[in-house]
């Protein structure tokens, strides 16, 4: 209690009992690749908030050559992204380093705000494994894997490619398609990147924190002005960010136009799409009158997995990160009834806001989520171990991936009861 020495009225500010948990943004991307100026800021992670800033940092110099990284950053910003981190690995760089110094993807680990991970120009099985392994380990982001260019046999996208044996090709070095033909430009994109399944498998492995898009996009290069093929990861990341801003992270980033894309390397048919979608390959389609649109919203999880939808995975990450950050004040607090009540109150208030935003399924908050933190979840042995445990359940809204209208012929008539339903 404060000490008062003279008569009078004293007003004190007392912090409110509730400590609000704020939402966590999921629209910041990280791109790892080769910059137009291959010597610019090598193995440094720098924030980029505009195309002019990227040009100043990574495209300042003579004899510049456009790269998948440059086109990815432009595609991200053009499609609705506003902030990303860029790591230039240099001409001979790799996604993952072997020494004591952090390089490539390792630099992204220290950036907490990154929620989307991509490596445009790296599309071999070793690179896919590096991206997916990092996303699985951190559990704070979703990786976008690019297919190699020049795929003509759709069945190869339904089979998982395995990394090459040590000493063979497929060391995670970048490859770029030649403008106009989409063929590999160096050994890193050849079938030698796989082991016994060389040339017959291109899909990334099963992963709850990864996605895979097909095909490559034909765009106008922002540096040269030429029409070139480019991997889709940068444009897809921008669409994720755009959907987050307009609708929320709970909305599947699909049925959205791909800004800047003038054509596709491969036009997928309906029957081919029927094969690719169950395998977790998100297809980019062209529709007459509507243009080029993203027509898939799945992760690389198993088809029966509860994490097979991209928006479900990203919403769960967002909620987990928000709760983790908003309840940090509870660490080292007395583990008693008061703390358990605070946990139920704060997390319940946060999830109520999430439900009101339309991200959770249920007519009432009680149907949409529950938060349980009491003697049952915190018995004596749990408290003695210094832990407090809360069980949280959420009913996530899943996308209407298959919209089915059942039509039948009707003879007509004046039966108002039938007409009214």
N, C-alpha and C positions, 0 to 999 in steps of 0.2 A: 504494500500500500504506500502511496506517496505521502509525504509529510506536509501538512499545511500549518502555517504559523500566524495567519491573521484571518479574522472573520470575513466571510464573503462567499460568493458563488464561484465554483470552479467547474469548468467543462473539460472533460477528457474524451479523447478519441479512442474508441475500443474497436479492434478489428472484428469484422463480422464472423459469425461461426462458420458459415459456408465459404469454402475456397473453390471458386469456379474452375472447371477444367475446360480449357479452350481447344478448338479444333486444330488439327495438324495438317499443314499443306502437303499435298502429294504431287505437286506439279513441277518440282525442280528436277532436272535431268542432269546426268553426267555422261559426256561423250569422250571416249578414249580412242585415239587414232593418230593419223599422220596429217599434220597441218600443211597448208600450201608452202609456207616458209618452214622447211623441215628443221631449221636450227633455232626457231623461235621458242623460248621458254620450255625447252625439252625437260620432261619429267617434272613438271610443276603443274599443280592444279590451280587454275585461275577462273574466277567467276566472269561470265559473259552475260550482259543484259540487253544487248542490241547487236545488230549485224555490223554496224559501224565500229563497235568496240571489238568484235571478232577480227575485222579487217585490220584494225590498228595493232592488235596483239599478234596475229598469226599470218597475216597476208601482206606484210610490209617488207618490200624488197624487190629484187630483180629476178628474172627467170622463174616466176611463180607458176606452179602447175596446180590445177584444181584437184581436190582429193575427195573421197567419200566423206571424210570428216567435215570439210567445208560445206558440202551439199547437205549433210545431215543437220548441222547447226542452222543453216538457212531454212531448211524445211521445217525444223522445230519452231523457229521464230515465226515463220510465215503461216503456220497452222495454228497458232495460238499460244505457243510457249513464250514465257517472258524472262525466264532466268535459267541458266544452265552453267555447269562447270565443264571445263575443257582441259584435257591432258594430252599434250603433244608428245608422242613417244619417239619422234624423230624418224629418220629414213630407215634405220635398221633396228628400230625399237620393237619390243615385244609387250604383250599385255601383262605378263607377270614376270617379275625379276627373280633372280636366284641369289643375289648378294644381300648384304646387310642394309643397303640403302633402298628406300621405298621407290618403286617405279611403277608406271602403268596403272593398273587397277588398284594396286596397293595404296596409291595416293587418295583414292576416292573413299576409302574406309574411314578416314578421319573427318569426313564432311557429313555431319549429321542430317542436313536438310535434303540430301539427295534421296529421291524416291523412285527414280527411273534410271536404269543403267543400260548403256548401249556401247558397242564398239564398231562403228561403221567402217567397213573395209576389212574386218576380221570375220570371216564366215566359214572357217574350217572347224572340224570337230574339237580340236584342242582349244580354240577360242571359245566355242560354245560352252565347253566344260568349265573354263575359267569364269565366264560370266555367271553361269548357273550356280557354281559352287560358292561364289562370293555372295550372291543373293540369298542362298539357303543359309549360309553361315551368319549373315548379319540380320536377316529376317525383317529388314526395314525398307526394302526396295524390291522392285520387280524388274528382271532383265528382259531385254528385247533381243532375240537372236535373229540374225539375217541369214537367208539362204544363199548359197553360191549362185552366181549368174549362169545363164546358159542352160538351165534345166529344161529339158523337153519331155522327159519321161516322168509323169506325175507319180507313178508308183514309187519312185525313189524317195519321195517326201513322206511316205508312210512307214519307212523303215529307218531305225535309229542308226546313225553313223557312229562308229567307235573311233577314238583317237588313235593315231599311228603309234607304232612301237618306237621307243627311244632311238634316235639316230636317223629316223626317216623324215620325210617331208611332213608338213603340218605342225610347224613350231610356233604357230600363232602369229606369224608375220602377215602384214596386210596384203590384200590383192585387190585389184581394181578392174572392172570390166572396161573393155575398149568402147569408146563412144560409138553407138550405132549397132553393134553386133552382140553385146552382152557376153562375149567370150572371155575366159580368164586371161589376164595379162601377165601373170607370173606363176611360178611353180606353187606358190602358197594356195592357189585356188584350184589346182588340178586334183584329179581323183586320188593321187598318191597320199592325200591327207588322211585317208582311212586305211584300215588294216585289211582284213580279208574281204570286207564288203566294199572295196574300192570301186567307186563309180555307180554303185547300186543302192546307196543309202545316203540321205542328206538331212534327215530330221534330227533335231537335237533331242537329247534324252528326256525321259519323264521328269518333271520338276514342278512343284507347286508354286514356285516363285519365278517362273520363266514363261515367255511367250515366243511365238514363231510366226512370222508373216511371209506371205508369198503372193505375187512375184515382185521382181524389181520394178521400179518406176522410171519412166522416161520424163525427164525434167529439163528445163532450160538452166544451164549452169550459171550460177550467180556471178562467177568470175570471168568466164569466157564468152557467155552468151550462146554457146552451142547446145544443141539437144543431145543429152547424154543419158545413159542408164545409171541409176544409183540405187543402193540398198534402201529398203523402206523404213528402217528403224528411226531415223530422225523425224520424218514426217509423222510416223505413228506416235512418237513421243509428244509431238506438238498437238496431235488430236487428243491424246489423253489429257494434256494440260487444258486444252480448250473446253473439253467436256466437263472437267472438274470445275472450271470457272462458271460455265453457263448453267450446268445442271447439278453438279456435285459429284463426289467421288463414287457415290453409290450407283450412278448411271453408267451402264456399259458403254465404253468408247467405240461404238460401232454404228453402222448406218449413218456415217458421217462422210462428207466430201473430203477428198484429199486435195488441198490447195497446192497449186504449182505442178501437179502431175498432168501431163498432156497425153500420155499413153502408158500402156503396160507392156512389159517385155513378153508376157504370156497371157493370153485371154483364157481364163478358166471357164469351162462349161459347167452347166448345172450338174451333170452326172459326175464330173470330176470333183466338183465341190462336195457332193454327197460322200465321196471317199475321203477327202481331206479333212473336213470339219470334225468328224469323230476322232481323228488322230491328233487334234489340237493344233492344226495348221489354219491360221486365220487368213482367209483369202481376201485379196483386194480385187474387186470386180468392176467391170464397166457395164453400166446400164444405159440404154438408149434414152435420151431425154433427161437423164439425171447425172451423167458423167461417171467419174471414177469415185467409188465409195468403199470404205472399209466394211467388209461383210462377215466379220467374225469377232468374237469376244471371249475366246477361251485361253486358258493357260495350258501349259504342257503337262498338267496333272492327268492322272488316269481318268477315263471317261466316267467312271462311277464315283469319282472323288467329290467330296463336298467343296473342294477348291478348284473345280474345273472352270468356273467363270471368273474372268479377269476382275470384274467390278467387286465380286465377293472377296477375292483375295486382297485387293487394294483397300477396300473399306475396312477389313479386319486389321490390316496393318495400321491404317489411320487411327482406328479406335485404340488399338494397343499402345501406339506411341503417345496418343493424347492422354490416356490414363497413366502411363508410366511417367510422363512429364508433369502432369497435374497433381500427382499424389506423392511427389518426391519429398514434400514437407513431412510426410508421415514417418520417414526413416528415423529411428532412434526415439520415437514417441513411446510413452508407456503402452504396453500391449494389453489393453483392458477394454471394458465395455464402451467407454467413451470413444476410443479409437475405432472400434468396429462400427459404431453408430455413424461416425464421421465418414468412414469408407462407404457405407451404404447410402448416405445422404449425398455426398459429392459425386460419386459415380452414377447414382440414380438420376441426379439432376442433369448430368452430362448426356446420358443415354436418352433421357426424355427429349432433349433438344435434337439429338440425332433422329429420333423417331418422328418428331414434328417436321423435320426436313424431308421426310419421305424415304429415309434410308432403311428403316426397319419395318417389318410386316406385322400388322396388328391393328385392331380397331382402338385399343387402349394401350397405354404404356405397359400394363401388366401382361398383355398378350405379346408385346414386342420384345421384352427383355426381363431378366431378373438379376438381382445382386444379393448374394447370400454371404454374410460374414458374421458369425456368431460362435457360440461354444462348440457347435457341431463341426464347423470347419477349422476351429482352433482349439483342439484338445490340449491337455497339459503337455504332452510330449512335443507338440508343435511349438507351443509358447516357450518351452524350455530350450528349444533349438534356436530361439531368437527370430522366429518367423511369424508373420501374420498372413493368413490365407483367406482369400475371398473367391467365391465361385461366381462367375459372370456368364450368363447365357444371352445370346442375341438371336433374333429371327431376321436374317438378312433377306432383303428383297432380291430375287433372282431375275435376270432379264427374260423377256418373252422371246426366246430364241426361235420358237416355232409357233407362228400364228396360224391357226387352223380354222377355216370357215367350212362348215358342213352344209352343202347345198343339195336341195332335192327339188324335183318338179312338184308343182302344186296345181291342182285342177281349178283353183279359184272358187269363188262363191261368196255368200253373204253371211257366213257364220261369224258373227261378231265375237263370240266367245273364243273361237280359234284365232281370229285376228288379234285379239287383245292379249293372247297368251294366257 
